[in-house]
Amino acid sequence: MTIPYLLHQFLAATARRSPDQTAVVFGERSLSYGTLGVLTNQLAKVLRAHGVGSGDRVGIYVSKSIASVVSVFAILKTGACYVALDPKAPAQRLAYIVRDSGIKILLTSSMKATDIPVMFPDDCPLNTVVLVDCDVPRESLSISMPDGVALVQWDEVITQSTMSLPENLAVETDTAYILYTSGSTGSPKGVMISHRNSLTFVNWATECVGLTVADRVSNHAPLHFDLSTFDIFSSCRVGATIILVPEEASTFPVQLVKLIERERITVWYSVPTALTLMVLYGNLTAHDLSCLRTIIFAGEVFPTKYLQKLMTALPQTRYMNWYGPSETNVCTFYEVPQLDPERTAPIPIGKACANSEVFAITSVGNKLTKPGESGELYVRGPSLMQGYLGQPEKTGKVLVRNPFNSLFDELVYKTGDIVTVDADGNYVYQGREDGMIKTRGYRVELGEIETVLYGHPAIREVAALAAPDELLGNRLCAIISLHDGKTLTREDVLAFCNQRLPRYMLPDVIEFRETIPKTSTGKIDRVNLADSISSQ
């Protein structure tokens, strides 16, 4: 048996082994592994016929659907990598990502295709758009593409041969996908993850959870969020069923709880915010959730009091805290034991995953931390990203030489996260050393929000800050000073940001001040501002 070294080989193996097993469920629709294998083969052939080759970047711009899963595997089968675009992001941000990543071919739906002329009002870098929603009759489509952009209908896809493409179109060190994260300069950064990087995580995660063909795994995270890679690839590795959580239900706790019950979900993976909402408003004990054997949370700190309530409501469930930025995949984990009812301290992020190593270095002396000391967390191993697309300087700042390896130049990742080690050897997250924070499960650089706001002609000065929030992780706060004679309202600011930032980066608190306090060196006094916000 061939050992998979490429992510899409999991699908090929499972489709041969269990063609009738249900691969993905979305509402009333479902797809078997055999059919998923066939459709991805056909779509991959269309992409190759339209010029997609090894190493190319192909965009996915669809709302969560079966088509989104088909798109992922079809792109990988061509030897290219996928770039998932947030279907709810502003056109300006999406246009930047398309240009930055060099996307020439975009997979989208008939509904989303109408956004393309808005994304590119001047010149369009795309040459081909492929419609991947197969349930829209061709005669009902009336879509206008920019000049020079070919539109490929789904009926061209299903006329292709169902035979697989050669597996040697990629190697394990090729980029599999690019995830765009917040950027301090006002532009997002493309995190390049290779097949090898992702496989290191997927193989560990599958074994850690003990996934089997009998499992039904939730897919709550959107495709452009790194949590989705476990849902899709680990499930495919063993032939488990992926249950897609509809976007319109993802923030409604009652609907989420009903979905778990109705679909008999056995493994749930999401940011803590979604779980907290279910604890507070989902009426958990009124539903039969005995199917739920494992809950995994990641992306932000889970308030201990809400985790305790969740564990009390669902005592049969296994709980895991996974930690890791997009740049490293998941690199530490902690299985949560029964909690002391009086506990208020945060849950540890745990110890290193298999085939990874983590260590913390003190800010003074650059030495390994001892128990109780604080230091910045570093990660080494094959799960580390390849780098930031087209940004070698930023890559060089975080992928640095291992200071404890004198034999050869080994790279390690500087997370920027400050941790301590508890008595059991588990790492405990303390906070960020820079301006990047977490809110709603997303990593956000406050500098990007400031850069966008500075683009408003009425704004003289701005400071973006974070205020701790039990539900969101952090509230985003914007302190704004205006030019003389100018006026703005909170609604004006939100409308301006809404055209330039994704929703999770919109300020929750907007405050106008005549001046913004400075330190003795002339810098914005962020400590003073943070204290004034937290006291409100």
C-alpha positions in Angstrom: 0.0 0.0 0.0 1.3 3.5 -0.9 1.8 5.7 2.1 0.1 9.1 1.3 2.5 12.0 1.0 0.0 14.3 -0.7 -3.3 15.5 0.9 -5.5 14.4 -2.0 -4.2 10.9 -1.9 -6.4 10.4 1.2 -9.4 10.9 -1.0 -8.2 8.5 -3.7 -7.5 5.8 -1.2 -10.8 6.2 0.6 -12.8 6.3 -2.6 -11.3 3.0 -3.7 -11.7 1.4 -0.3 -15.2 2.7 0.6 -16.9 4.3 -2.5 -20.4 4.1 -1.0 -19.4 5.7 2.4 -20.9 9.2 2.8 -18.2 11.7 2.5 -19.9 15.0 3.1 -23.4 16.2 4.2 -24.8 19.7 3.7 -28.5 20.1 4.6 -30.5 17.7 2.6 -27.7 16.9 0.2 -24.9 14.4 0.5 -22.0 13.0 -1.5 -20.4 9.6 -1.3 -16.6 9.2 -1.4 -16.9 7.4 -4.8 -18.8 10.3 -6.3 -16.5 12.9 -4.6 -13.6 11.1 -6.2 -15.2 11.2 -9.7 -16.3 14.9 -9.5 -12.9 16.0 -8.3 -11.2 14.1 -11.2 -13.5 15.7 -13.7 -13.0 19.2 -12.3 -9.2 18.7 -12.1 -9.2 17.8 -15.8 -11.1 21.1 -16.7 -8.6 23.1 -14.7 -5.6 21.4 -16.4 -7.2 22.0 -19.8 -7.5 25.7 -18.9 -3.9 26.0 -18.1 -3.6 25.1 -14.4 -0.2 23.5 -13.7 1.9 22.4 -10.8 2.7 25.2 -8.4 -0.1 27.5 -9.7 -2.5 29.2 -7.2 -6.3 28.7 -7.8 -8.9 30.7 -5.9 -12.0 29.3 -4.3 -14.7 31.9 -3.9 -17.9 30.1 -2.8 -20.1 30.0 0.3 -19.7 26.8 2.4 -21.2 24.0 0.3 -20.4 20.6 -1.1 -18.9 22.5 -4.0 -16.3 24.0 -1.7 -15.1 20.5 -0.7 -15.1 19.4 -4.4 -13.0 22.5 -5.3 -10.3 21.8 -2.7 -9.5 18.3 -3.8 -9.8 19.1 -7.5 -7.2 21.9 -7.2 -4.8 19.7 -5.2 -5.1 16.9 -7.9 -3.8 19.3 -10.5 -0.6 19.8 -8.5 -1.7 23.4 -7.8 -2.5 25.0 -4.4 -5.8 26.5 -3.3 -6.4 29.9 -2.0 -9.7 30.2 -0.2 -11.3 33.6 -0.3 -13.6 34.8 2.5 -17.0 34.9 0.8 -18.1 37.7 3.2 -15.0 39.9 2.9 -15.0 43.3 1.2 -14.3 43.4 -2.5 -11.2 45.5 -2.0 -9.6 42.9 0.3 -10.5 40.0 -2.0 -9.0 41.9 -5.0 -5.8 42.4 -3.1 -5.5 38.7 -2.3 -6.2 37.6 -5.9 -3.5 39.9 -7.2 -1.0 39.1 -4.4 -1.3 35.4 -4.8 -1.3 35.5 -8.6 -4.6 33.8 -9.0 -5.6 33.5 -12.7 -8.4 30.9 -12.4 -11.2 31.2 -9.9 -13.7 28.6 -8.8 -17.0 30.2 -7.8 -20.7 29.9 -7.8 -23.3 31.6 -10.0 -24.3 33.8 -7.0 -20.8 34.9 -6.2 -19.7 35.3 -9.8 -21.6 38.6 -10.0 -19.2 40.1 -7.5 -16.2 39.7 -9.8 -16.8 42.9 -11.8 -17.1 44.8 -8.4 -13.8 43.3 -7.2 -12.0 44.4 -10.4 -13.6 47.6 -11.7 -10.6 48.5 -13.7 -8.5 45.6 -15.0 -9.1 42.0 -14.1 -6.1 39.7 -13.4 -8.3 36.6 -13.9 -8.4 34.7 -17.2 -10.9 32.0 -16.3 -13.9 31.6 -14.0 -15.3 28.1 -13.4 -18.8 27.8 -11.9 -18.9 24.8 -9.5 -22.5 24.9 -8.5 -24.0 21.9 -10.3 -27.7 22.5 -9.5 -28.2 25.7 -11.5 -29.6 25.2 -15.0 -27.4 26.7 -17.7 -30.3 28.5 -19.3 -31.1 30.3 -16.1 -27.6 31.8 -15.8 -27.1 35.4 -16.9 -23.6 36.3 -15.8 -21.4 39.0 -17.3 -17.6 38.6 -16.9 -15.0 41.4 -17.4 -13.4 41.6 -20.8 -10.9 38.7 -21.4 -12.3 36.4 -18.7 -13.7 33.1 -19.9 -16.6 31.6 -18.1 -16.7 27.8 -17.8 -20.0 26.2 -16.9 -20.5 23.1 -14.8 -21.8 21.1 -17.8 -18.3 21.2 -19.3 -17.0 19.6 -16.1 -19.3 16.6 -16.1 -18.5 15.7 -19.7 -14.8 15.0 -18.7 -13.3 11.6 -18.2 -13.6 10.2 -14.7 -10.1 8.7 -14.7 -7.6 10.1 -12.2 -4.8 12.4 -13.1 -1.2 11.2 -12.5 -0.2 11.5 -8.8 3.3 12.8 -9.6 2.0 16.3 -10.5 3.1 17.4 -7.0 5.6 16.5 -4.4 5.3 16.7 -0.6 7.2 20.0 -0.4 4.9 21.8 -2.9 2.5 24.3 -1.5 -1.0 22.8 -0.8 -2.8 25.9 0.3 -2.3 29.6 1.2 -4.1 31.1 4.2 -4.3 34.9 4.4 -4.0 36.4 7.9 -4.0 39.9 9.2 -1.0 42.2 8.2 0.4 45.1 10.2 1.0 47.2 7.1 -2.6 47.2 6.2 -2.3 44.2 3.8 -2.9 40.6 4.7 -0.1 38.0 4.6 -0.3 34.8 2.7 0.8 31.8 4.9 2.1 29.1 2.6 1.5 25.6 3.8 3.0 22.6 2.0 1.5 19.1 1.8 4.2 17.9 4.2 3.4 20.7 6.6 -0.2 19.8 6.7 0.2 16.1 6.7 2.3 16.3 9.8 -0.7 17.9 11.6 -3.4 15.7 9.9 -1.7 12.4 10.7 -1.2 13.5 14.3 -4.7 14.9 14.7 -6.3 11.8 13.3 -4.5 9.5 15.8 -5.0 12.0 18.7 -8.8 12.0 18.3 -9.0 8.4 17.3 -11.0 9.1 14.2 -12.7 6.2 12.5 -15.0 5.6 9.6 -17.9 5.7 12.0 -17.3 9.3 13.0 -19.4 12.3 11.9 -17.2 15.4 12.1 -18.5 19.0 12.1 -17.0 21.6 9.8 -17.8 24.8 11.6 -14.8 26.8 10.4 -14.9 28.6 7.1 -12.5 27.3 4.4 -10.2 30.3 4.7 -9.6 29.5 8.4 -7.0 26.9 9.3 -9.3 24.9 11.6 -11.1 23.6 8.5 -8.1 21.5 7.5 -8.7 19.0 10.3 -12.4 18.7 9.4 -11.7 18.0 5.7 -8.4 16.1 5.5 -8.5 14.1 8.8 -12.0 13.0 8.0 -11.0 12.0 4.5 -8.0 10.1 5.8 -10.2 7.5 7.6 -13.4 7.8 5.6 -15.4 9.7 8.3 -18.4 11.9 7.3 -18.0 15.6 7.1 -21.0 17.5 8.3 -20.9 21.1 6.9 -22.3 23.7 9.2 -24.3 26.2 7.1 -22.9 29.7 7.3 -26.3 31.1 8.3 -26.4 28.8 11.4 -22.7 29.2 12.5 -23.4 32.0 15.0 -26.9 30.8 16.2 -26.4 28.5 19.2 -29.8 26.9 19.1 -29.4 26.0 15.5 -25.9 24.5 16.2 -27.2 22.4 19.0 -30.1 21.1 16.9 -27.6 20.3 14.1 -25.4 18.2 16.4 -28.5 16.3 17.6 -30.1 15.8 14.1 -26.9 14.8 12.3 -25.5 12.7 15.2 -22.2 14.6 15.2 -19.5 12.7 17.1 -16.6 15.1 16.9 -17.0 18.9 17.2 -14.2 21.4 16.4 -14.6 25.1 16.7 -13.4 28.3 18.4 -14.5 28.6 22.0 -16.9 31.5 21.1 -19.2 29.1 19.4 -19.2 26.7 22.3 -19.7 29.5 24.8 -22.8 30.7 22.9 -24.1 27.1 23.0 -23.5 27.0 26.8 -25.3 30.3 27.3 -28.2 30.1 24.9 -28.3 26.6 23.3 -30.3 24.8 26.1 -27.9 21.9 25.9 -29.6 19.6 28.4 -32.9 19.8 26.5 -31.3 17.9 23.6 -30.0 14.4 23.1 -26.3 15.0 22.5 -25.1 11.6 23.7 -23.5 11.1 20.2 -20.9 13.8 20.9 -17.8 11.9 22.1 -15.1 14.6 21.5 -15.1 18.4 21.6 -12.0 20.2 20.4 -11.5 23.9 20.7 -8.8 26.2 19.4 -8.1 29.7 18.2 -8.6 31.6 21.4 -8.8 31.3 25.2 -11.9 29.4 26.4 -13.2 31.1 29.6 -12.9 28.5 32.3 -16.3 29.2 33.8 -18.0 28.5 30.5 -15.9 25.4 29.9 -16.9 24.1 33.3 -20.6 24.6 32.4 -20.1 22.8 29.1 -18.4 19.8 30.8 -21.2 19.6 33.4 -23.9 19.6 30.6 -22.0 17.0 28.6 -20.1 14.8 31.0 -19.6 11.9 28.6 -17.6 14.0 26.2 -13.8 14.2 25.8 -12.4 17.7 25.7 -9.2 18.9 24.0 -7.6 22.4 23.8 -5.5 22.7 20.6 -3.0 25.6 20.1 -1.1 26.8 17.1 -1.0 29.8 14.8 -1.6 29.3 11.0 2.1 29.4 10.5 2.7 26.2 12.5 -0.6 24.2 12.3 -1.5 22.8 15.7 1.7 22.4 17.7 0.5 21.8 21.3 -2.5 20.1 22.8 -4.1 19.6 26.2 -6.7 17.1 27.1 -8.9 18.7 29.8 -9.4 16.6 32.9 -12.3 17.0 35.3 -12.1 20.6 36.5 -12.2 21.8 40.1 -15.5 23.7 40.4 -13.6 26.6 42.1 -11.0 26.9 39.3 -10.7 30.3 37.6 -7.3 29.9 36.0 -7.2 29.5 32.2 -6.7 26.0 30.7 -3.1 25.2 29.6 -2.3 24.9 25.9 -0.4 21.7 26.9 2.5 19.9 25.4 4.0 19.5 21.9 2.2 17.3 19.3 4.0 14.3 17.9 6.8 15.2 15.5 6.9 18.8 16.8 8.9 20.5 19.6 8.1 23.7 21.4 10.2 25.6 23.8 10.2 29.1 25.4 13.0 31.6 25.6 13.3 34.3 28.2 13.4 38.0 27.0 16.5 38.6 29.1 19.5 36.4 28.4 17.8 34.4 25.7 17.7 31.2 27.8 15.3 28.4 28.0 12.6 29.2 30.5 12.4 27.3 33.8 9.0 26.4 35.4 7.3 29.6 36.5 9.3 31.8 34.2 7.7 33.7 31.2 9.1 33.5 27.7 8.3 33.6 24.1 7.2 30.3 22.6 9.1 28.8 19.7 8.1 25.9 17.5 10.3 23.5 15.4 9.4 20.6 13.2 8.0 19.7 9.7 4.7 21.4 10.4 6.2 25.0 10.0 5.0 27.1 7.1 7.1 27.6 4.0 6.9 31.4 4.6 4.8 34.4 3.7 4.1 34.6 0.0 6.3 37.3 -1.6 7.4 38.7 1.8 10.9 37.4 2.6 11.6 40.1 5.1 8.5 39.3 7.2 9.3 35.6 6.8 12.8 36.1 8.1 11.6 37.8 11.2 9.6 34.8 12.4 11.3 31.9 10.8 14.7 32.2 12.5 17.7 30.0 13.1 17.3 27.6 16.1 19.7 29.2 18.7 20.2 25.8 20.3 21.3 23.9 17.2 24.9 24.5 16.4 25.2 21.7 13.8 23.2 23.2 10.9 20.9 26.0 10.1 17.5 24.7 11.3 14.6 27.1 11.2 12.2 27.6 14.1 9.1 29.8 14.3 8.9 32.7 16.8 5.2 32.7 17.7 5.2 36.0 19.6 3.1 34.3 22.3 4.2 34.6 25.9 3.9 31.4 27.9 4.9 29.9 31.2 5.3 26.2 32.2 3.2 24.7 35.0 4.3 22.0 37.5 3.1 19.3 35.1 5.2 20.5 32.2 2.2 22.1 30.3 2.6 25.4 28.6 0.2 28.1 29.8 -0.6 31.0 27.4 -0.1 34.4 28.9 -0.6 36.8 26.0 1.0 38.5 23.0 4.3 40.3 22.9 3.2 42.5 20.0 0.0 44.1 18.7 -1.5 40.9 17.4 -4.5 39.7 19.4 -7.2 37.1 19.0 -10.9 37.8 18.7 -13.6 35.4 17.7 -11.0 32.8 17.0 -9.1 35.0 14.5 -5.6 36.4 14.8 -5.8 40.2 14.2 -3.0 42.7 13.9 -4.2 45.9 15.4 -1.9 47.8 13.1 -4.0 46.7 10.1 -7.1 48.3 11.6 -5.1 51.5 12.3 -3.8 51.6 8.7 -7.3 51.3 7.3 -8.7 54.0 9.5 -5.9 56.3 8.7 -7.1 56.2 5.1 -10.2 58.2 6.1 -9.6 61.9 5.2 -11.4 63.1 8.4 -9.2 61.0 10.8 -6.1 62.7 12.2 -4.9 60.0 14.5 -6.1 56.6 15.6 -5.1 53.9 18.1 -6.5 50.3 17.8 -6.6 48.4 21.1 -8.0 45.2 22.5 -10.0 44.9 25.7 -10.4 41.4 27.3 -13.9 40.0 26.8 -15.0 36.6 28.1 -17.2 35.8 25.2 -15.2 37.2 22.2 -11.6 36.8 23.6 -11.0 40.5 23.0 -13.2 43.5 22.0 -11.6 45.6 19.3 -11.5 49.3 20.3 -10.7 52.3 18.0 -9.8 55.6 19.7 -10.0 58.3 17.0 -8.9 61.9 16.8 -10.3 64.0 14.0 -8.9 66.9 12.0 -10.2 70.3 13.0 -13.6 71.1 11.7 -14.3 67.5 10.7 -17.1 65.3 12.2 -17.8 61.6 12.1 -20.2 59.3 13.7 -19.7 55.7 14.8 -21.9 54.6 11.9 -19.7 56.5 9.5 -16.6 54.7 10.8 -18.2 51.3 10.6 -19.4 51.9 7.1 -15.9 52.9 6.0 -14.3 49.9 7.7 -17.0 47.5 6.3 -15.7 48.2 2.8 -12.1 47.4 3.7 -12.0 44.9 6.5 -13.6 41.5 7.2 -16.4 41.5 9.7 -14.3 40.0 12.5 -12.0 43.0 12.3 -14.6 45.7 12.7 -14.2 47.7 15.9 -16.6 46.8 18.7 -15.9 50.1 20.5 -15.4 53.4 18.7 -14.5 56.4 20.8 -13.7 60.0 19.7 -11.2 62.1 21.6 -9.8 65.5 21.0 -6.3 64.2 21.4 -4.7 60.8 21.9 -2.2 60.7 24.9 1.5 60.2 24.2 4.4 58.9 26.1 7.5 61.0 26.8 9.1 59.6 23.6 6.1 60.9 21.5 4.6 57.5 21.0 0.9 56.7 21.6 0.5 55.9 25.3 -1.3 52.5 24.8 -1.0 51.6 28.4 -2.9 54.7 29.4 -5.5 54.1 26.7 -6.0 50.4 27.6 -6.5 51.3 31.3 -9.1 53.9 30.4 -11.0 51.4 28.2 -10.9 48.5 30.6 -12.2 50.7 33.4 -15.4 51.5 31.4 
